[in-house]
Amino acid sequence: MVIMNSDNKRKINKLKLIKLVLVLLIFAVLIFVTISLITWLFTGSSWMSGLFTPPVPDITVDEFNFDIGRNRSFADLGHHIIAAGAMGIKILDTDGREVFRNSFRMTQPAIHNSAERCIVFDVGGTSVRVLDGSLVLSSFEANGVIVSASINQNGWFCVVTQEQGAFRGIVTVYDNYGTARLKASKGTGYVVSAQLSHDNKNLAILNLAESGSRISFYHNIDTDKDEPDNLINFTSGLIIDICYLSNGDLLAFTSNSVFLVDASGENKMLYTFNDRRLGGYAYDNNFIALHLYDYGVGQQGRLVTFKTDGTILGEAETDREVVSMSVVNRTVIVLKNDGVIFYDEKLETGLISKNSFNAAGANRVLAINDTVAIATSDNSAVVIRAGEEEQ
């Protein structure tokens, strides 16, 4: 018969307690993992996703190297930056490392992007490349001379061309596999651009007519239609640009106003500026920024920000040349002839870049996030960071 003293009993009880704690910890971890997986299955997101997803790296380089020739155009693809030039396209990650290159000739390269997808095309040429991040979805030569192109969030895209026998322009809609789904030929007016809604159902075509600008709407484009479902004639100015918002409304910029067209075809005027001249604009879904010049007063003008419900957020006077502007997360980044300024949505706080002098000679600014932008030209792509508060 073995007699256990009190010390041995305490040791055994302590071991049992440790084992019990370990079992409870393992059980708690299993419950946590199970709940996280269930959350992921039903919502597409998990509490644990952030633990195993590497953080998005901050931009640490001061200059990006895009050796792709002249006439360069740039776009932000989320975790990558793409540039198109006369010698092709190149994509860099936010650390400045090359992740993709495709060499081909273009005369006037242009990029239209939506989220992480983009279409690269040669205005006046025939080359088309469609990418999702650094993955090429489609690559082809158009049948006619390209006027413009656009892409939506689902990867469907439109190409406007002038083809032989169709002098006024043809709009071709492609799905995300690069298969042509609809072709529309405008009998009157000159086609400027075409936009497809993000649900792939509605097509808007902007064309110029003798009486002004016109937007033609085609609904449920998976059916063959010879005539548009709705027409909007704009005779009080010139429509410069159109784009679909995520809620299905169409946003239009004109030479003297900004307005919306909802799904029913009703127009809503958001902002008018008949007493000023449009210098530039930028938008990010439901946020819009305008640069307006005062007539006959040199470079004097103002910046205006507002929402797509017409609510004015801010106004600020400017007496210096505004070369370019870009917006992200309701931050307005303005490239002036003497540097770069980061404004908040109300234009109340302006942060001057500490290295604005590096932007000398740049002709465009591209917003990356609230505090980082790229000032670009044919010879450089310089990273600009927000700095001290403007006096």
FILOTI-740702 format. One record per residue (C-alpha): residue in one letter; x, y, z. Coordinates in nm, 2 decimals. Layout:
<site res="A" c1="X" c2="Y" c3="Z"/>
...
This chain:
<site res="M" c1="0.00" c2="0.00" c3="0.00"/>
<site res="V" c1="0.14" c2="0.34" c3="-0.11"/>
<site res="I" c1="0.08" c2="0.63" c3="0.12"/>
<site res="M" c1="0.10" c2="0.97" c3="-0.05"/>
<site res="N" c1="0.22" c2="1.27" c3="0.16"/>
<site res="S" c1="0.06" c2="1.61" c3="0.13"/>
<site res="D" c1="0.34" c2="1.75" c3="-0.10"/>
<site res="N" c1="0.28" c2="1.47" c3="-0.36"/>
<site res="K" c1="-0.10" c2="1.53" c3="-0.35"/>
<site res="R" c1="-0.04" c2="1.90" c3="-0.41"/>
<site res="K" c1="0.19" c2="1.82" c3="-0.71"/>
<site res="I" c1="-0.07" c2="1.59" c3="-0.86"/>
<site res="N" c1="-0.35" c2="1.84" c3="-0.81"/>
<site res="K" c1="-0.14" c2="2.11" c3="-0.97"/>
<site res="L" c1="-0.07" c2="1.89" c3="-1.27"/>
<site res="K" c1="-0.44" c2="1.81" c3="-1.30"/>
<site res="L" c1="-0.52" c2="2.18" c3="-1.29"/>
<site res="I" c1="-0.26" c2="2.26" c3="-1.56"/>
<site res="K" c1="-0.40" c2="1.98" c3="-1.78"/>
<site res="L" c1="-0.75" c2="2.12" c3="-1.73"/>
<site res="V" c1="-0.64" c2="2.47" c3="-1.82"/>
<site res="L" c1="-0.47" c2="2.34" c3="-2.14"/>
<site res="V" c1="-0.78" c2="2.15" c3="-2.24"/>
<site res="L" c1="-1.00" c2="2.45" c3="-2.18"/>
<site res="L" c1="-0.76" c2="2.67" c3="-2.39"/>
<site res="I" c1="-0.76" c2="2.42" c3="-2.68"/>
<site res="F" c1="-1.14" c2="2.40" c3="-2.66"/>
<site res="A" c1="-1.17" c2="2.78" c3="-2.67"/>
<site res="V" c1="-0.93" c2="2.80" c3="-2.97"/>
<site res="L" c1="-1.14" c2="2.54" c3="-3.15"/>
<site res="I" c1="-1.46" c2="2.73" c3="-3.08"/>
<site res="F" c1="-1.30" c2="3.05" c3="-3.21"/>
<site res="V" c1="-1.18" c2="2.89" c3="-3.53"/>
<site res="T" c1="-1.52" c2="2.73" c3="-3.59"/>
<site res="I" c1="-1.71" c2="3.05" c3="-3.54"/>
<site res="S" c1="-1.46" c2="3.24" c3="-3.76"/>
<site res="L" c1="-1.51" c2="2.98" c3="-4.04"/>
<site res="I" c1="-1.89" c2="3.00" c3="-4.01"/>
<site res="T" c1="-1.87" c2="3.37" c3="-4.03"/>
<site res="W" c1="-1.66" c2="3.35" c3="-4.34"/>
<site res="L" c1="-1.89" c2="3.10" c3="-4.51"/>
<site res="F" c1="-2.20" c2="3.32" c3="-4.46"/>
<site res="T" c1="-2.06" c2="3.67" c3="-4.49"/>
<site res="G" c1="-1.74" c2="3.63" c3="-4.69"/>
<site res="S" c1="-1.53" c2="3.77" c3="-4.41"/>
<site res="S" c1="-1.38" c2="3.62" c3="-4.10"/>
<site res="W" c1="-1.24" c2="3.75" c3="-3.78"/>
<site res="M" c1="-0.92" c2="3.57" c3="-3.86"/>
<site res="S" c1="-0.87" c2="3.70" c3="-4.21"/>
<site res="G" c1="-0.66" c2="3.98" c3="-4.08"/>
<site res="L" c1="-0.43" c2="3.75" c3="-3.89"/>
<site res="F" c1="-0.32" c2="3.56" c3="-4.20"/>
<site res="T" c1="-0.34" c2="3.83" c3="-4.47"/>
<site res="P" c1="-0.02" c2="4.03" c3="-4.50"/>
<site res="P" c1="-0.07" c2="4.40" c3="-4.45"/>
<site res="V" c1="-0.07" c2="4.63" c3="-4.76"/>
<site res="P" c1="0.28" c2="4.78" c3="-4.77"/>
<site res="D" c1="0.33" c2="5.15" c3="-4.74"/>
<site res="I" c1="0.49" c2="5.33" c3="-5.03"/>
<site res="T" c1="0.85" c2="5.36" c3="-4.93"/>
<site res="V" c1="1.02" c2="5.46" c3="-5.26"/>
<site res="D" c1="1.06" c2="5.82" c3="-5.37"/>
<site res="E" c1="1.03" c2="5.76" c3="-5.74"/>
<site res="F" c1="0.89" c2="5.50" c3="-5.97"/>
<site res="N" c1="1.07" c2="5.38" c3="-6.28"/>
<site res="F" c1="0.84" c2="5.35" c3="-6.58"/>
<site res="D" c1="1.07" c2="5.30" c3="-6.89"/>
<site res="I" c1="0.78" c2="5.27" c3="-7.14"/>
<site res="G" c1="0.83" c2="5.57" c3="-7.37"/>
<site res="R" c1="0.65" c2="5.90" c3="-7.39"/>
<site res="N" c1="0.29" c2="6.01" c3="-7.37"/>
<site res="R" c1="0.25" c2="5.82" c3="-7.05"/>
<site res="S" c1="-0.09" c2="5.76" c3="-6.88"/>
<site res="F" c1="-0.12" c2="5.63" c3="-6.52"/>
<site res="A" c1="-0.38" c2="5.46" c3="-6.30"/>
<site res="D" c1="-0.40" c2="5.32" c3="-5.95"/>
<site res="L" c1="-0.51" c2="4.96" c3="-5.93"/>
<site res="G" c1="-0.53" c2="4.93" c3="-5.55"/>
<site res="H" c1="-0.21" c2="4.74" c3="-5.47"/>
<site res="H" c1="-0.04" c2="4.82" c3="-5.80"/>
<site res="I" c1="0.03" c2="5.12" c3="-6.02"/>
<site res="I" c1="0.00" c2="5.09" c3="-6.40"/>
<site res="A" c1="0.15" c2="5.32" c3="-6.66"/>
<site res="A" c1="0.09" c2="5.30" c3="-7.04"/>
<site res="G" c1="0.33" c2="5.46" c3="-7.28"/>
<site res="A" c1="0.44" c2="5.47" c3="-7.64"/>
<site res="M" c1="0.63" c2="5.14" c3="-7.59"/>
<site res="G" c1="0.36" c2="4.94" c3="-7.40"/>
<site res="I" c1="0.25" c2="4.90" c3="-7.04"/>
<site res="K" c1="0.42" c2="4.83" c3="-6.70"/>
<site res="I" c1="0.28" c2="4.76" c3="-6.36"/>
<site res="L" c1="0.47" c2="4.82" c3="-6.03"/>
<site res="D" c1="0.37" c2="4.72" c3="-5.68"/>
<site res="T" c1="0.37" c2="4.99" c3="-5.40"/>
<site res="D" c1="0.74" c2="4.91" c3="-5.32"/>
<site res="G" c1="0.84" c2="5.00" c3="-5.68"/>
<site res="R" c1="0.90" c2="4.65" c3="-5.79"/>
<site res="E" c1="0.80" c2="4.55" c3="-6.14"/>
<site res="V" c1="0.52" c2="4.28" c3="-6.15"/>
<site res="F" c1="0.42" c2="4.29" c3="-6.51"/>
<site res="R" c1="0.53" c2="4.43" c3="-6.85"/>
<site res="N" c1="0.38" c2="4.41" c3="-7.20"/>
<site res="S" c1="0.57" c2="4.57" c3="-7.48"/>
<site res="F" c1="0.38" c2="4.70" c3="-7.79"/>
<site res="R" c1="0.35" c2="5.02" c3="-7.98"/>
<site res="M" c1="0.10" c2="5.29" c3="-7.91"/>
<site res="T" c1="0.07" c2="5.65" c3="-8.03"/>
<site res="Q" c1="-0.16" c2="5.80" c3="-7.78"/>
<site res="P" c1="-0.20" c2="5.56" c3="-7.48"/>
<site res="A" c1="-0.49" c2="5.59" c3="-7.24"/>
<site res="I" c1="-0.62" c2="5.41" c3="-6.94"/>
<site res="H" c1="-0.97" c2="5.38" c3="-6.79"/>
<site res="N" c1="-0.99" c2="5.19" c3="-6.46"/>
<site res="S" c1="-1.26" c2="5.07" c3="-6.22"/>
<site res="A" c1="-1.14" c2="4.93" c3="-5.89"/>
<site res="E" c1="-0.85" c2="4.69" c3="-5.97"/>
<site res="R" c1="-0.95" c2="4.64" c3="-6.33"/>
<site res="C" c1="-0.85" c2="4.86" c3="-6.62"/>
<site res="I" c1="-0.85" c2="4.88" c3="-7.00"/>
<site res="V" c1="-0.55" c2="5.02" c3="-7.19"/>
<site res="F" c1="-0.61" c2="5.15" c3="-7.54"/>
<site res="D" c1="-0.44" c2="5.35" c3="-7.81"/>
<site res="V" c1="-0.65" c2="5.66" c3="-7.91"/>
<site res="G" c1="-0.63" c2="5.69" c3="-8.29"/>
<site res="G" c1="-0.48" c2="5.34" c3="-8.31"/>
<site res="T" c1="-0.62" c2="4.98" c3="-8.27"/>
<site res="S" c1="-0.45" c2="4.82" c3="-7.96"/>
<site res="V" c1="-0.65" c2="4.71" c3="-7.66"/>
<site res="R" c1="-0.54" c2="4.54" c3="-7.34"/>
<site res="V" c1="-0.78" c2="4.45" c3="-7.05"/>
<site res="L" c1="-0.63" c2="4.37" c3="-6.71"/>
<site res="D" c1="-0.74" c2="4.25" c3="-6.37"/>
<site res="G" c1="-0.45" c2="4.36" c3="-6.15"/>
<site res="S" c1="-0.15" c2="4.21" c3="-6.33"/>
<site res="L" c1="-0.36" c2="3.94" c3="-6.51"/>
<site res="V" c1="-0.43" c2="4.01" c3="-6.88"/>
<site res="L" c1="-0.80" c2="3.92" c3="-6.95"/>
<site res="S" c1="-0.81" c2="4.03" c3="-7.32"/>
<site res="S" c1="-0.56" c2="4.14" c3="-7.58"/>
<site res="F" c1="-0.67" c2="4.23" c3="-7.93"/>
<site res="E" c1="-0.66" c2="4.48" c3="-8.22"/>
<site res="A" c1="-0.99" c2="4.67" c3="-8.28"/>
<site res="N" c1="-1.14" c2="4.66" c3="-8.63"/>
<site res="G" c1="-1.14" c2="5.04" c3="-8.65"/>
<site res="V" c1="-0.97" c2="5.34" c3="-8.51"/>
<site res="I" c1="-1.03" c2="5.37" c3="-8.14"/>
<site res="V" c1="-1.20" c2="5.69" c3="-8.01"/>
<site res="S" c1="-1.24" c2="5.59" c3="-7.64"/>
<site res="A" c1="-1.29" c2="5.29" c3="-7.41"/>
<site res="S" c1="-1.42" c2="5.22" c3="-7.06"/>
<site res="I" c1="-1.45" c2="4.93" c3="-6.81"/>
<site res="N" c1="-1.69" c2="4.86" c3="-6.52"/>
<site res="Q" c1="-1.63" c2="4.70" c3="-6.19"/>
<site res="N" c1="-1.73" c2="4.35" c3="-6.32"/>
<site res="G" c1="-1.47" c2="4.36" c3="-6.60"/>
<site res="W" c1="-1.72" c2="4.42" c3="-6.89"/>
<site res="F" c1="-1.59" c2="4.69" c3="-7.12"/>
<site res="C" c1="-1.69" c2="4.92" c3="-7.41"/>
<site res="V" c1="-1.48" c2="5.02" c3="-7.71"/>
<site res="V" c1="-1.58" c2="5.31" c3="-7.93"/>
<site res="T" c1="-1.43" c2="5.29" c3="-8.28"/>
<site res="Q" c1="-1.47" c2="5.46" c3="-8.62"/>
<site res="E" c1="-1.48" c2="5.18" c3="-8.88"/>
<site res="Q" c1="-1.49" c2="5.19" c3="-9.25"/>
<site res="G" c1="-1.85" c2="5.25" c3="-9.36"/>
<site res="A" c1="-1.94" c2="5.37" c3="-9.01"/>
<site res="F" c1="-1.81" c2="5.72" c3="-9.01"/>
<site res="R" c1="-2.00" c2="5.84" c3="-8.70"/>
<site res="G" c1="-1.88" c2="5.56" c3="-8.48"/>
<site res="I" c1="-1.96" c2="5.21" c3="-8.35"/>
<site res="V" c1="-1.99" c2="5.11" c3="-7.98"/>
<site res="T" c1="-1.90" c2="4.74" c3="-7.90"/>
<site res="V" c1="-1.97" c2="4.60" c3="-7.55"/>
<site res="Y" c1="-1.76" c2="4.30" c3="-7.44"/>
<site res="D" c1="-1.81" c2="4.07" c3="-7.14"/>
<site res="N" c1="-1.53" c2="3.99" c3="-6.90"/>
<site res="Y" c1="-1.42" c2="3.71" c3="-7.13"/>
<site res="G" c1="-1.36" c2="3.94" c3="-7.42"/>
<site res="T" c1="-1.67" c2="3.82" c3="-7.61"/>
<site res="A" c1="-1.86" c2="4.09" c3="-7.80"/>
<site res="R" c1="-2.22" c2="4.11" c3="-7.65"/>
<site res="L" c1="-2.36" c2="4.41" c3="-7.83"/>
<site res="K" c1="-2.28" c2="4.65" c3="-8.11"/>
<site res="A" c1="-2.45" c2="4.98" c3="-8.16"/>
<site res="S" c1="-2.40" c2="5.21" c3="-8.45"/>
<site res="K" c1="-2.51" c2="5.57" c3="-8.42"/>
<site res="G" c1="-2.68" c2="5.71" c3="-8.72"/>
<site res="T" c1="-2.66" c2="6.07" c3="-8.61"/>
<site res="G" c1="-2.40" c2="6.26" c3="-8.42"/>
<site res="Y" c1="-2.04" c2="6.17" c3="-8.34"/>
<site res="V" c1="-1.98" c2="5.92" c3="-8.07"/>
<site res="V" c1="-1.75" c2="6.05" c3="-7.79"/>
<site res="S" c1="-1.77" c2="5.77" c3="-7.53"/>
<site res="A" c1="-1.97" c2="5.49" c3="-7.39"/>
<site res="Q" c1="-2.03" c2="5.37" c3="-7.04"/>
<site res="L" c1="-2.17" c2="5.04" c3="-6.91"/>
<site res="S" c1="-2.34" c2="5.02" c3="-6.57"/>
<site res="H" c1="-2.17" c2="4.80" c3="-6.30"/>
<site res="D" c1="-2.45" c2="4.54" c3="-6.32"/>
<site res="N" c1="-2.39" c2="4.50" c3="-6.69"/>
<site res="K" c1="-2.75" c2="4.59" c3="-6.78"/>
<site res="N" c1="-2.75" c2="4.95" c3="-6.90"/>
<site res="L" c1="-2.54" c2="5.12" c3="-7.17"/>
<site res="A" c1="-2.51" c2="5.50" c3="-7.20"/>
<site res="I" c1="-2.36" c2="5.65" c3="-7.52"/>
<site res="L" c1="-2.24" c2="6.01" c3="-7.54"/>
<site res="N" c1="-2.24" c2="6.17" c3="-7.88"/>
<site res="L" c1="-2.23" c2="6.52" c3="-8.03"/>
<site res="A" c1="-2.50" c2="6.64" c3="-8.26"/>
<site res="E" c1="-2.57" c2="6.96" c3="-8.44"/>
<site res="S" c1="-2.80" c2="7.07" c3="-8.16"/>
<site res="G" c1="-2.56" c2="7.00" c3="-7.88"/>
<site res="S" c1="-2.48" c2="6.69" c3="-7.68"/>
<site res="R" c1="-2.69" c2="6.37" c3="-7.65"/>
<site res="I" c1="-2.69" c2="6.07" c3="-7.42"/>
<site res="S" c1="-2.85" c2="5.75" c3="-7.56"/>
<site res="F" c1="-2.96" c2="5.48" c3="-7.31"/>
<site res="Y" c1="-2.99" c2="5.11" c3="-7.39"/>
<site res="H" c1="-3.15" c2="4.91" c3="-7.11"/>
<site res="N" c1="-3.12" c2="4.53" c3="-7.07"/>
<site res="I" c1="-2.84" c2="4.51" c3="-7.33"/>
<site res="D" c1="-2.85" c2="4.13" c3="-7.36"/>
<site res="T" c1="-3.14" c2="4.19" c3="-7.61"/>
<site res="D" c1="-3.09" c2="4.32" c3="-7.97"/>
<site res="K" c1="-3.21" c2="4.67" c3="-8.01"/>
<site res="D" c1="-3.20" c2="4.90" c3="-8.30"/>
<site res="E" c1="-3.31" c2="5.21" c3="-8.11"/>
<site res="P" c1="-3.22" c2="5.34" c3="-7.77"/>
<site res="D" c1="-3.48" c2="5.32" c3="-7.48"/>
<site res="N" c1="-3.42" c2="5.68" c3="-7.37"/>
<site res="L" c1="-3.26" c2="6.00" c3="-7.51"/>
<site res="I" c1="-3.14" c2="6.31" c3="-7.33"/>
<site res="N" c1="-3.06" c2="6.61" c3="-7.54"/>
<site res="F" c1="-2.85" c2="6.88" c3="-7.37"/>
<site res="T" c1="-2.85" c2="7.21" c3="-7.56"/>
<site res="S" c1="-2.73" c2="7.45" c3="-7.29"/>
<site res="G" c1="-2.37" c2="7.34" c3="-7.30"/>
<site res="L" c1="-2.14" c2="7.06" c3="-7.40"/>
<site res="I" c1="-2.13" c2="6.73" c3="-7.21"/>
<site res="I" c1="-1.76" c2="6.65" c3="-7.15"/>
<site res="D" c1="-1.78" c2="6.32" c3="-6.96"/>
<site res="I" c1="-2.02" c2="6.06" c3="-6.83"/>
<site res="C" c1="-1.98" c2="5.77" c3="-6.58"/>
<site res="Y" c1="-2.20" c2="5.53" c3="-6.40"/>
<site res="L" c1="-2.20" c2="5.53" c3="-6.02"/>
<site res="S" c1="-2.23" c2="5.21" c3="-5.81"/>
<site res="N" c1="-2.60" c2="5.28" c3="-5.74"/>
<site res="G" c1="-2.69" c2="5.29" c3="-6.11"/>
<site res="D" c1="-2.72" c2="5.66" c3="-6.15"/>
<site res="L" c1="-2.53" c2="5.83" c3="-6.44"/>
<site res="L" c1="-2.30" c2="6.13" c3="-6.35"/>
<site res="A" c1="-2.25" c2="6.38" c3="-6.63"/>
<site res="F" c1="-2.00" c2="6.67" c3="-6.64"/>
<site res="T" c1="-2.07" c2="6.96" c3="-6.88"/>
<site res="S" c1="-1.90" c2="7.28" c3="-6.97"/>
<site res="N" c1="-2.12" c2="7.47" c3="-6.72"/>
<site res="S" c1="-2.28" c2="7.21" c3="-6.48"/>
<site res="V" c1="-2.28" c2="6.87" c3="-6.32"/>
<site res="F" c1="-2.60" c2="6.66" c3="-6.32"/>
<site res="L" c1="-2.73" c2="6.31" c3="-6.25"/>
<site res="V" c1="-2.96" c2="6.08" c3="-6.45"/>
<site res="D" c1="-3.13" c2="5.82" c3="-6.24"/>
<site res="A" c1="-3.26" c2="5.48" c3="-6.36"/>
<site res="S" c1="-3.60" c2="5.62" c3="-6.46"/>
<site res="G" c1="-3.43" c2="5.88" c3="-6.69"/>
<site res="E" c1="-3.50" c2="6.18" c3="-6.46"/>
<site res="N" c1="-3.24" c2="6.45" c3="-6.45"/>
<site res="K" c1="-3.12" c2="6.61" c3="-6.13"/>
<site res="M" c1="-2.89" c2="6.92" c3="-6.15"/>
<site res="L" c1="-2.62" c2="6.91" c3="-5.88"/>
<site res="Y" c1="-2.41" c2="7.22" c3="-5.95"/>
<site res="T" c1="-2.41" c2="7.50" c3="-6.21"/>
<site res="F" c1="-2.13" c2="7.75" c3="-6.28"/>
<site res="N" c1="-2.24" c2="7.97" c3="-6.57"/>
<site res="D" c1="-2.03" c2="8.26" c3="-6.44"/>
<site res="R" c1="-1.71" c2="8.05" c3="-6.43"/>
<site res="R" c1="-1.50" c2="7.83" c3="-6.66"/>
<site res="L" c1="-1.43" c2="7.47" c3="-6.59"/>
<site res="G" c1="-1.06" c2="7.41" c3="-6.52"/>
<site res="G" c1="-1.08" c2="7.05" c3="-6.41"/>
<site res="Y" c1="-1.27" c2="6.79" c3="-6.21"/>
<site res="A" c1="-1.23" c2="6.46" c3="-6.02"/>
<site res="Y" c1="-1.47" c2="6.22" c3="-5.85"/>
<site res="D" c1="-1.48" c2="5.91" c3="-5.64"/>
<site res="N" c1="-1.83" c2="5.75" c3="-5.65"/>
<site res="N" c1="-2.05" c2="5.99" c3="-5.45"/>
<site res="F" c1="-1.78" c2="6.27" c3="-5.40"/>
<site res="I" c1="-1.70" c2="6.53" c3="-5.66"/>
<site res="A" c1="-1.44" c2="6.81" c3="-5.67"/>
<site res="L" c1="-1.43" c2="7.09" c3="-5.93"/>
<site res="H" c1="-1.17" c2="7.35" c3="-6.02"/>
<site res="L" c1="-1.34" c2="7.66" c3="-6.16"/>
<site res="Y" c1="-1.16" c2="7.97" c3="-6.32"/>
<site res="D" c1="-1.30" c2="8.32" c3="-6.28"/>
<site res="Y" c1="-1.35" c2="8.47" c3="-6.63"/>
<site res="G" c1="-1.08" c2="8.72" c3="-6.73"/>
<site res="V" c1="-0.89" c2="8.72" c3="-6.39"/>
<site res="G" c1="-0.57" c2="8.53" c3="-6.47"/>
<site res="Q" c1="-0.53" c2="8.21" c3="-6.27"/>
<site res="Q" c1="-0.78" c2="8.32" c3="-6.00"/>
<site res="G" c1="-1.06" c2="8.08" c3="-5.93"/>
<site res="R" c1="-1.20" c2="7.84" c3="-5.67"/>
<site res="L" c1="-1.22" c2="7.47" c3="-5.57"/>
<site res="V" c1="-1.56" c2="7.33" c3="-5.49"/>
<site res="T" c1="-1.65" c2="6.99" c3="-5.33"/>
<site res="F" c1="-2.00" c2="6.84" c3="-5.31"/>
<site res="K" c1="-2.18" c2="6.51" c3="-5.28"/>
<site res="T" c1="-2.40" c2="6.34" c3="-5.55"/>
<site res="D" c1="-2.71" c2="6.45" c3="-5.36"/>
<site res="G" c1="-2.61" c2="6.81" c3="-5.43"/>
<site res="T" c1="-2.49" c2="6.89" c3="-5.08"/>
<site res="I" c1="-2.20" c2="7.14" c3="-5.09"/>
<site res="L" c1="-1.91" c2="7.04" c3="-4.87"/>
<site res="G" c1="-1.66" c2="7.31" c3="-4.92"/>
<site res="E" c1="-1.52" c2="7.60" c3="-5.13"/>
<site res="A" c1="-1.18" c2="7.75" c3="-5.14"/>
<site res="E" c1="-1.03" c2="8.04" c3="-5.34"/>
<site res="T" c1="-0.71" c2="7.98" c3="-5.54"/>
<site res="D" c1="-0.49" c2="8.24" c3="-5.72"/>
<site res="R" c1="-0.24" c2="7.99" c3="-5.86"/>
<site res="E" c1="-0.25" c2="7.77" c3="-6.16"/>
<site res="V" c1="-0.41" c2="7.43" c3="-6.10"/>
<site res="V" c1="-0.23" c2="7.18" c3="-6.32"/>
<site res="S" c1="-0.42" c2="6.86" c3="-6.21"/>
<site res="M" c1="-0.63" c2="6.72" c3="-5.93"/>
<site res="S" c1="-0.72" c2="6.38" c3="-5.80"/>
<site res="V" c1="-0.94" c2="6.25" c3="-5.52"/>
<site res="V" c1="-0.94" c2="5.94" c3="-5.29"/>
<site res="N" c1="-1.14" c2="5.88" c3="-4.98"/>
<site res="R" c1="-1.28" c2="6.23" c3="-4.99"/>
<site res="T" c1="-0.92" c2="6.38" c3="-4.99"/>
<site res="V" c1="-0.86" c2="6.63" c3="-5.27"/>
<site res="I" c1="-0.50" c2="6.63" c3="-5.40"/>
<site res="V" c1="-0.42" c2="6.93" c3="-5.61"/>
<site res="L" c1="-0.11" c2="6.98" c3="-5.83"/>
<site res="K" c1="-0.04" c2="7.35" c3="-5.86"/>
<site res="N" c1="0.24" c2="7.52" c3="-6.06"/>
<site res="D" c1="0.44" c2="7.56" c3="-5.74"/>
<site res="G" c1="0.37" c2="7.23" c3="-5.55"/>
<site res="V" c1="0.12" c2="6.97" c3="-5.43"/>
<site res="I" c1="-0.15" c2="7.04" c3="-5.16"/>
<site res="F" c1="-0.36" c2="6.77" c3="-4.98"/>
<site res="Y" c1="-0.71" c2="6.91" c3="-4.89"/>
<site res="D" c1="-0.98" c2="6.76" c3="-4.67"/>
<site res="E" c1="-1.33" c2="6.71" c3="-4.80"/>
<site res="K" c1="-1.44" c2="7.06" c3="-4.68"/>
<site res="L" c1="-1.13" c2="7.22" c3="-4.83"/>
<site res="E" c1="-1.06" c2="7.37" c3="-4.48"/>
<site res="T" c1="-0.72" c2="7.20" c3="-4.41"/>
<site res="G" c1="-0.45" c2="7.21" c3="-4.68"/>
<site res="L" c1="-0.13" c2="7.01" c3="-4.62"/>
<site res="I" c1="0.16" c2="7.12" c3="-4.83"/>
<site res="S" c1="0.39" c2="6.84" c3="-4.94"/>
<site res="K" c1="0.73" c2="6.85" c3="-4.78"/>
<site res="N" c1="0.89" c2="6.76" c3="-5.11"/>
<site res="S" c1="0.67" c2="6.96" c3="-5.35"/>
<site res="F" c1="0.98" c2="7.09" c3="-5.53"/>
<site res="N" c1="1.02" c2="6.73" c3="-5.67"/>
<site res="A" c1="0.69" c2="6.78" c3="-5.86"/>
<site res="A" c1="0.84" c2="7.06" c3="-6.08"/>
<site res="G" c1="0.75" c2="6.99" c3="-6.44"/>
<site res="A" c1="0.48" c2="6.74" c3="-6.36"/>
<site res="N" c1="0.16" c2="6.75" c3="-6.56"/>
<site res="R" c1="-0.06" c2="6.52" c3="-6.36"/>
<site res="V" c1="-0.12" c2="6.41" c3="-6.00"/>
<site res="L" c1="-0.25" c2="6.06" c3="-5.91"/>
<site res="A" c1="-0.39" c2="6.00" c3="-5.56"/>
<site res="I" c1="-0.28" c2="5.68" c3="-5.39"/>
<site res="N" c1="-0.42" c2="5.74" c3="-5.04"/>
<site res="D" c1="-0.50" c2="6.02" c3="-4.80"/>
<site res="T" c1="-0.14" c2="6.12" c3="-4.76"/>
<site res="V" c1="0.05" c2="5.99" c3="-5.07"/>
<site res="A" c1="0.02" c2="6.08" c3="-5.44"/>
<site res="I" c1="0.23" c2="6.05" c3="-5.75"/>
<site res="A" c1="0.33" c2="6.36" c3="-5.96"/>
<site res="T" c1="0.40" c2="6.24" c3="-6.31"/>
<site res="S" c1="0.54" c2="6.36" c3="-6.64"/>
<site res="D" c1="0.70" c2="6.20" c3="-6.94"/>
<site res="N" c1="1.03" c2="6.19" c3="-6.75"/>
<site res="S" c1="0.94" c2="6.11" c3="-6.39"/>
<site res="A" c1="0.69" c2="5.96" c3="-6.15"/>
<site res="V" c1="0.77" c2="6.11" c3="-5.81"/>
<site res="V" c1="0.61" c2="6.01" c3="-5.49"/>
<site res="I" c1="0.47" c2="6.31" c3="-5.30"/>
<site res="R" c1="0.38" c2="6.29" c3="-4.93"/>
<site res="A" c1="0.16" c2="6.53" c3="-4.73"/>
<site res="G" c1="0.35" c2="6.76" c3="-4.49"/>
<site res="E" c1="0.30" c2="7.06" c3="-4.28"/>
<site res="E" c1="-0.02" c2="7.26" c3="-4.26"/>
<site res="E" c1="-0.07" c2="7.54" c3="-4.51"/>
<site res="Q" c1="-0.04" c2="7.89" c3="-4.37"/>
